[in-house]
Amino acid sequence: MCEHQEPGPLPFSLEPEPTPPRLPGQVIARRDTEELHSALGADLFIHAQNCARTFGDFHLALSGGATPLPFYERLMIDPAFRAFPWNRTHLWIVDERRVPEDDPRCNFKHIREIIGDHAGIPHEQVHPMRAHLDDADIAYERLLRETLGWRERGHDRLDFVLLGMGDDAHTASLFPHSPALREAQRLVVINSGPRVTPPDRITMTYPLINASRFIGVLVTGSKKRDTITRLAHADGKANPAELPILGIAPVGGTLRWYLDAAACPDHD
């Protein structure tokens, strides 16, 4: 005779998926960061494999800051991403503070420690900005042009750019009303002045980012909810000088937002 046992917990959450806000491009909204990282990781993994198979390499530009670091760690430890083509990946940085590479404020320092030192990317395919040097912007743009120039014309662009977003809607180091927002030709520039949160920055520009094949924007946490709400109600009327993230508009590429429930306007 079997003993009566109370049923165990269901193997899935009964909490509904958050409602994706209306933003430019596509929006992926998930209940928590674990689910969100799974969705982002799956998209990145498939895209990396397709590009490596088609072009022989994969050009990935990552952002720094606290938000994406747990995702980078997930890429390193989750068996689902074990077959990621790191040996064919070129690793770039979207923006950097003008500090030495061993400074804790250096974005690439943390990316190198999590990914660069453990993923098996060949040393010559890891590209820090060396942002503390006088000609860092010119050198990085030259390196991008030379490296991507080996590809067939029309495919000489970044394959995947992962962006974040600040409370003021800045992305990369493109701050509201800062000089870099007006750049229409250069791929990488120094962004400085009173509108830039110190220290000065080196940043990829709209022309380079918007030429990319895939742009992902990772936004998490309730601190970003008011900004997402403002973007969702902009209806194309807002000026990118006020909300720089709205200047992200890929030309022939995909724009996809990745939001957790806490960042979504309808979440309470």
C-alpha positions in Angstrom: 0.0 0.0 0.0 1.5 3.3 -1.1 1.7 6.2 1.4 -0.1 9.3 0.4 2.3 12.1 -0.5 1.6 15.8 -1.1 2.4 16.7 -4.7 5.8 18.4 -5.2 6.2 21.8 -6.7 5.5 22.1 -10.4 8.7 22.1 -12.6 7.9 25.5 -14.1 6.8 28.9 -12.9 3.2 29.9 -12.8 4.1 33.6 -13.1 3.1 34.9 -16.5 5.7 36.2 -18.9 6.0 40.0 -18.8 4.3 42.0 -21.5 7.0 43.3 -24.0 6.9 47.1 -24.3 6.7 48.7 -27.7 10.3 49.6 -28.6 12.1 49.9 -32.0 13.0 46.5 -33.3 12.1 43.2 -31.6 11.6 42.8 -27.8 12.3 39.6 -25.8 10.9 39.9 -22.2 11.4 37.2 -19.6 10.5 36.7 -15.9 14.0 36.9 -14.6 17.7 37.3 -15.6 18.3 33.5 -15.8 15.6 33.1 -18.4 16.7 36.2 -20.1 20.3 35.1 -20.3 19.1 31.8 -21.8 17.3 33.6 -24.6 20.2 36.0 -25.3 22.7 33.2 -25.2 20.7 31.1 -27.6 20.5 33.9 -30.1 24.2 34.7 -29.7 25.2 31.0 -30.1 23.2 30.4 -33.2 24.3 33.7 -34.8 28.0 32.9 -34.0 27.8 29.4 -35.5 26.1 30.7 -38.6 28.7 33.5 -39.1 31.7 31.2 -38.4 30.3 28.7 -40.9 29.5 31.4 -43.6 32.5 33.7 -43.3 35.1 31.6 -41.4 35.0 33.9 -38.4 32.7 35.8 -36.0 33.1 39.4 -34.9 31.6 40.1 -31.5 31.6 43.4 -29.7 30.8 43.4 -26.0 29.9 46.1 -23.6 31.2 46.5 -20.1 29.5 47.5 -16.9 27.8 45.4 -14.2 24.7 44.3 -16.1 26.3 41.9 -18.6 29.0 40.3 -16.4 26.7 37.5 -15.1 25.8 36.7 -18.7 29.4 36.5 -19.7 30.0 34.1 -16.8 27.0 32.0 -18.0 28.6 31.7 -21.4 31.7 30.2 -19.8 30.0 27.6 -17.5 26.7 26.6 -19.2 27.1 23.3 -21.1 24.6 24.6 -23.6 27.2 27.0 -25.0 30.1 24.5 -24.9 30.3 24.4 -28.7 30.5 28.2 -29.1 33.1 28.9 -31.9 35.4 30.9 -29.7 38.5 29.8 -31.7 37.0 31.6 -34.7 35.8 34.7 -32.7 37.3 38.1 -32.8 36.5 39.9 -29.5 36.0 43.6 -29.6 34.9 46.2 -27.0 32.1 48.7 -27.6 33.5 51.5 -25.4 36.1 52.1 -22.8 37.1 54.5 -20.1 40.4 56.3 -20.6 42.2 54.4 -17.9 45.1 51.9 -17.9 44.2 48.3 -18.7 44.8 47.1 -15.1 42.5 49.8 -13.6 39.3 48.3 -12.0 37.3 50.8 -14.1 38.6 49.3 -17.3 35.7 47.5 -19.1 37.9 45.1 -21.0 39.8 44.0 -17.8 36.7 42.2 -16.6 35.8 40.8 -20.0 39.3 39.5 -20.5 39.2 37.9 -17.0 35.9 36.1 -17.7 36.1 35.4 -21.4 39.4 36.3 -22.9 41.5 34.2 -20.5 39.3 31.1 -20.5 37.4 30.8 -23.8 40.3 29.7 -26.0 40.2 32.7 -28.3 43.6 33.1 -30.1 45.5 36.0 -28.5 45.6 37.9 -31.8 41.8 37.8 -32.0 41.3 39.6 -28.7 41.1 43.4 -29.3 41.2 45.7 -26.2 41.1 49.4 -26.9 44.2 50.6 -25.1 42.1 53.6 -24.3 44.8 55.3 -22.1 47.0 56.0 -25.2 46.8 59.3 -27.0 45.7 57.9 -30.4 43.5 55.1 -29.0 40.5 56.0 -31.1 42.5 56.3 -34.4 44.3 53.0 -33.7 41.2 51.1 -32.9 39.3 52.3 -36.0 42.4 51.4 -38.1 42.4 47.9 -36.6 38.7 47.4 -37.2 39.0 48.5 -40.8 42.0 46.3 -41.4 40.6 43.2 -39.7 37.1 43.4 -41.2 38.6 44.4 -44.6 39.6 40.7 -45.1 36.0 39.9 -45.7 34.1 40.3 -48.9 32.7 43.8 -49.4 29.3 44.1 -47.9 30.1 41.6 -45.2 32.9 43.7 -43.7 31.0 44.7 -40.6 30.6 43.5 -37.0 28.4 40.4 -36.7 27.0 40.9 -33.1 27.1 44.0 -30.9 25.8 43.7 -27.3 24.8 47.0 -25.8 23.5 48.1 -22.4 21.5 51.2 -21.5 22.0 53.7 -18.6 19.3 55.3 -16.6 19.7 58.4 -18.8 19.3 56.2 -22.0 22.9 56.4 -22.9 24.4 53.4 -24.7 28.0 52.6 -25.4 29.6 55.9 -24.2 27.1 57.9 -26.2 25.8 60.2 -23.5 22.9 62.7 -24.0 24.1 65.8 -25.8 27.7 64.6 -26.0 29.9 65.3 -29.0 30.1 61.7 -30.2 26.4 61.7 -31.1 27.1 64.1 -34.0 29.8 61.9 -35.6 28.7 60.7 -39.0 31.9 59.3 -40.6 34.3 58.0 -37.9 33.8 54.5 -36.5 35.5 55.2 -33.1 36.0 58.5 -31.4 37.0 60.1 -28.1 33.9 61.3 -26.2 34.7 64.0 -23.6 33.3 67.1 -22.1 30.8 68.1 -19.4 28.1 65.8 -20.8 30.3 62.7 -20.4 30.4 60.9 -17.1 34.1 61.0 -16.1 36.6 59.8 -17.0 36.7 60.5 -20.8 35.7 57.6 -23.0 36.6 55.9 -26.3 33.5 54.7 -28.0 32.1 53.1 -31.1 29.9 55.5 -33.0 26.4 55.2 -34.5 27.8 54.5 -38.0 29.8 51.5 -36.9 27.1 50.1 -34.5 24.2 50.6 -36.9 26.1 48.8 -39.7 26.3 45.6 -37.6 24.5 42.4 -38.5 22.8 42.0 -35.1 22.5 44.4 -32.2 21.3 43.2 -28.8 20.4 45.5 -26.0 20.4 44.0 -22.6 18.4 45.9 -19.9 17.6 44.5 -16.5 16.3 45.8 -13.1 13.7 48.2 -11.9 16.1 51.2 -12.0 15.7 51.1 -15.8 11.9 50.8 -15.9 11.2 54.5 -16.0 13.6 54.9 -19.0 12.0 52.0 -20.8 8.6 53.5 -20.2 9.8 56.8 -21.6 11.2 55.1 -24.7 8.0 53.1 -25.2 5.9 56.3 -25.3 8.3 58.2 -27.5 6.4 57.2 -30.7 9.3 58.3 -32.9 9.1 61.9 -31.6 12.0 61.8 -29.2 15.4 63.2 -30.2 18.4 60.8 -29.9 20.3 63.7 -28.5 18.0 63.4 -25.5 17.7 59.6 -25.5 20.8 58.3 -27.3 19.6 54.7 -27.4 17.0 55.8 -30.0 19.9 56.5 -32.3 20.5 52.7 -32.6 18.8 51.9 -35.9 20.6 49.1 -37.8 20.9 49.4 -41.5 20.1 46.0 -42.9 20.5 44.3 -39.6 18.5 43.1 -36.6 17.8 45.1 -33.4 16.6 43.0 -30.5 16.0 44.1 -26.9 16.3 41.7 -23.9 14.4 42.8 -20.9 13.7 41.1 -17.6 10.3 41.6 -15.9 11.7 44.2 -13.5 12.6 46.5 -16.4 9.2 46.2 -18.1 6.7 49.1 -17.6 3.8 46.9 -16.7 5.6 45.0 -14.0 4.6 45.6 -10.4 
